[in-house]
Amino acid sequence: MTLKKLACRRVQKLTPYQSARRIGGVGRIYLNANENPLSINYELDSSVYNRYPDCQPQEVLQAYADYAGVKPEQVMVSRGSDEAIGLLVRTFCEVEQDQILICPPTYGMYSIAAETNGVGVIKVAPREDFQPDAPAIKQALDQNSVKVVFFCSPNNPTGTIIDEDILTDILEYTKDRTLVVVDEAYIEFNMQKSMITLLKKYSNLVITRTLSKAFGLAGLRCGFTIADPRIIGLLLKVIDPYPICAPVAQVATAALQKSNLEVVFERVAMLNEIRDSFAEKVKKLSFVSKVYPSNGNYSLVEFTDGEKLFGYMKEQGIILRDFNDKPRLKNCVRITIGTREEMNQVLEAMERFPQ
Ligand SMILES: Cc1ncc(COP(=O)(O)O)c(C=O)c1O
């Protein structure tokens, strides 16, 4: 027996999530992972790590609850929001029996989390405007054993914000039988559109958030789940004993203090302005067919030949993210918004694109 065959069947068949780091590529400008080009340095006040940390450091929960306007018992902190996605699948879906429901094109980790855990994935195509197709979703829910619906708002990679009426329609329909997760990893880039206030009305709503994007802390690995305390309690039965390293808790708490939030939101405003001005300029290039309106720190652009553009930019040392093979995204490339200087270099390189 080869070692490969020792793995369980679903892992043998699995294609892992193609993260920017896994895809690799060497360049001088990296705009392929929706990271923040700016970071803030935090001083650590301890270098003594002989004791295990708390599973859920109270100061982090309190700081996030204050920031999000919820109670600490509604919050779970995890190793990035990716860990939360996996926990939601493992906590609520019966192996080889239940499914999650997604509306692709969307963030790839929902289906990977399901597949690695022996949970099925029901895919319901969104409407033309990339909003969820509520009648089709209801039909799929009636015909299957879906335990968790994953929406992403702003959606990665389209930048779409979910329509509140569509979400509430689905929340009503799924009451008491299915969780509806809204992944708000990028919500700081359009904070007024958060669905967090709906938590008061719908106990089956779950919001996931992260410090990886607007807060510029992707390397920290710190994410949050906000939900009814009963849901948080169930997730905490499954989470690892010590998911949050002591230095992570310190940095996360500092990042969520009022004085730092001001810096975060100043930078968000700046990145939004860079994104909109980049979109206006890139639209004018003859080989650009469409720039999707975006609510995140990225811009999805359709080119006449996306694959060729992506390869050309790579040769120029500018690493972007190709979405050509994803449903409805032929010739599309996602461009993370970097500094003003980086975006000028992107435009200059594109202006030299040999067609
Ligand atoms: C929509 C979405 N959700 C979640 C994540 C993962 O975030 P984290 O770094 O908190 O694991 C990403 C990362 O790119 C994302 O795009």
The ligand as an SDF file (V2000), in Angstrom:
LIG
                    3D

 16 16  0  0  0  0  0  0  0  0999 V2000
  -14.3660   36.0260    1.9510 C   0  0  0  0  0  0  0  0  0  0  0  0
  -13.2570   35.5730    2.8100 C   0  0  0  0  0  0  0  0  0  0  0  0
  -13.5390   35.0140    3.9790 N   0  0  0  0  0  0  0  0  0  0  0  0
  -12.5670   34.5910    4.8040 C   0  0  0  0  0  0  0  0  0  0  0  0
  -11.2490   34.7120    4.4500 C   0  0  0  0  0  0  0  0  0  0  0  0
  -10.2010   34.1690    5.3690 C   0  0  0  0  0  0  0  0  0  0  0  0
   -9.8460   35.1330    6.2630 O   0  0  0  0  0  0  0  0  0  0  0  0
   -8.8710   34.7960    7.5060 P   0  0  0  0  0  0  0  0  0  0  0  0
   -7.5720   35.3840    7.1500 O   0  0  0  0  0  0  0  0  0  0  0  0
   -9.5470   35.4960    8.6450 O   0  0  0  0  0  0  0  0  0  0  0  0
   -8.8320   33.3170    7.6940 O   0  0  0  0  0  0  0  0  0  0  0  0
  -10.9000   35.3040    3.2300 C   0  0  0  0  0  0  0  0  0  0  0  0
   -9.4810   35.4270    2.8340 C   0  0  0  0  0  0  0  0  0  0  0  0
   -9.1180   35.8160    1.7810 O   0  0  0  0  0  0  0  0  0  0  0  0
  -11.9330   35.7410    2.3890 C   0  0  0  0  0  0  0  0  0  0  0  0
  -11.6660   36.2700    1.2060 O   0  0  0  0  0  0  0  0  0  0  0  0
  1  2  1  0
  2  3  1  0
  2 15  2  0
  3  4  2  0
  4  5  1  0
  5  6  1  0
  5 12  2  0
  6  7  1  0
  7  8  1  0
  8  9  2  0
  8 10  1  0
  8 11  1  0
 12 13  1  0
 12 15  1  0
 13 14  2  0
 15 16  1  0
M  END
$$$$
